[in-house]
Amino acid sequence: MSVSPSAATPDWLLFFRKFLQQGRAIASFVPSSAFLAQAVVRTIHFSSARCVVELGAGTGPITAELLRLAPPGCRCVIIERDPDFCRRLRERFPQADVAEADAAHLDQLLRDRGVNTIDHVICGLPLPSFPPRMRAQLLASIHRHLSSEGTFRQLTHMPWIYQRLYQRYFAEVRFHLVLRNLPPAGFYVCRGVRS
Ligand SMILES: C[S@@+](CC[C@H](N)C(=O)[O-])C[C@H]1O[C@@H](n2cnc3c(N)ncnc32)[C@H](O)[C@@H]1O
């Protein structure tokens, strides 16, 4: 029987326990640092963004930065599959649109909200360890909704290793290294959908 963690359980401990239980589905043993969160969100042009989707929010370090910077006219949809993480996200961000769901249902989640176009996707999902078919389906769904000027931002703890993987799906892929994270990490900013 699994017991819900109390609100007093620190993020790092909750995250570490999830990593021990679920391994590759969590893919990291600690949440992203505030430095990584700031770096991945900072270069979004919020003045023109109407919708940002976060996939795999965990305990919410990226969510916090996103909600801090997004103006009222920019809708933020936060998607996370794990119920304990979702509870924590809702406690911490009671006004946020947190969907407890598998990212594989992105099309339906957007349809339910009347969202057709996404300006930016921030993805914390361990995409390289997804089955290839599931990864391709999710990226196809993102391609259908991403605006022509939009970006897909993928967090990673394996700097540069998966550059080629994302180049299969996007015309332009740039990697940004963030040393102030445990372990040093970074993110890809991908633009231009490949057919
Ligand atoms: C590496 S953690 C990133 C957490 C957070 N974004 C951060 O930077 O600290 C990956 C997250 O993706 C979630 N996840 C994994 N597979 C998922 C799926 N198919 N749908 C939704 N969330 C998923 C996990 O529960 C976990 O919270």
PDBQT file of the ligand as one rigid body, heavy atoms in Angstrom, charges set to zero:
ROOT
HETATM    1  C1  LIG A 201      13.088  14.557 -14.970  1.00  0.00    +0.000 C 
HETATM    2  S1  LIG A 201      11.527  14.802 -14.128  1.00  0.00    +0.000 S 
HETATM    3  C2  LIG A 201      11.411  16.577 -14.394  1.00  0.00    +0.000 C 
HETATM    4  C3  LIG A 201      10.653  17.269 -13.286  1.00  0.00    +0.000 C 
HETATM    5  C4  LIG A 201      10.695  18.790 -13.321  1.00  0.00    +0.000 C 
HETATM    6  N1  LIG A 201      10.305  19.316 -14.615  1.00  0.00    +0.000 N 
HETATM    7  C5  LIG A 201      12.055  19.327 -12.965  1.00  0.00    +0.000 C 
HETATM    8  O1  LIG A 201      12.695  19.909 -13.843  1.00  0.00    +0.000 OA
HETATM    9  O2  LIG A 201      12.475  19.162 -11.804  1.00  0.00    +0.000 OA
HETATM   10  C6  LIG A 201      10.355  14.091 -15.259  1.00  0.00    +0.000 C 
HETATM   11  C7  LIG A 201       8.897  14.268 -14.875  1.00  0.00    +0.000 C 
HETATM   12  O3  LIG A 201       8.076  13.774 -15.947  1.00  0.00    +0.000 OA
HETATM   13  C8  LIG A 201       6.964  13.076 -15.400  1.00  0.00    +0.000 C 
HETATM   14  N2  LIG A 201       6.493  12.128 -16.438  1.00  0.00    +0.000 N 
HETATM   15  C9  LIG A 201       7.148  11.043 -16.910  1.00  0.00    +0.000 A 
HETATM   16  N3  LIG A 201       6.439  10.464 -17.892  1.00  0.00    +0.000 NA
HETATM   17  C10 LIG A 201       5.298  11.209 -18.034  1.00  0.00    +0.000 A 
HETATM   18  C11 LIG A 201       4.194  11.132 -18.911  1.00  0.00    +0.000 A 
HETATM   19  N4  LIG A 201       4.087  10.155 -19.822  1.00  0.00    +0.000 N 
HETATM   20  N5  LIG A 201       3.220  12.067 -18.803  1.00  0.00    +0.000 NA
HETATM   21  C12 LIG A 201       3.326  13.067 -17.876  1.00  0.00    +0.000 A 
HETATM   22  N6  LIG A 201       4.351  13.194 -17.019  1.00  0.00    +0.000 NA
HETATM   23  C13 LIG A 201       5.337  12.274 -17.096  1.00  0.00    +0.000 A 
HETATM   24  C14 LIG A 201       7.536  12.395 -14.170  1.00  0.00    +0.000 C 
HETATM   25  O4  LIG A 201       6.508  12.028 -13.244  1.00  0.00    +0.000 OA
HETATM   26  C15 LIG A 201       8.468  13.497 -13.641  1.00  0.00    +0.000 C 
HETATM   27  O5  LIG A 201       7.772  14.363 -12.786  1.00  0.00    +0.000 OA
ENDROOT
TORSDOF 0
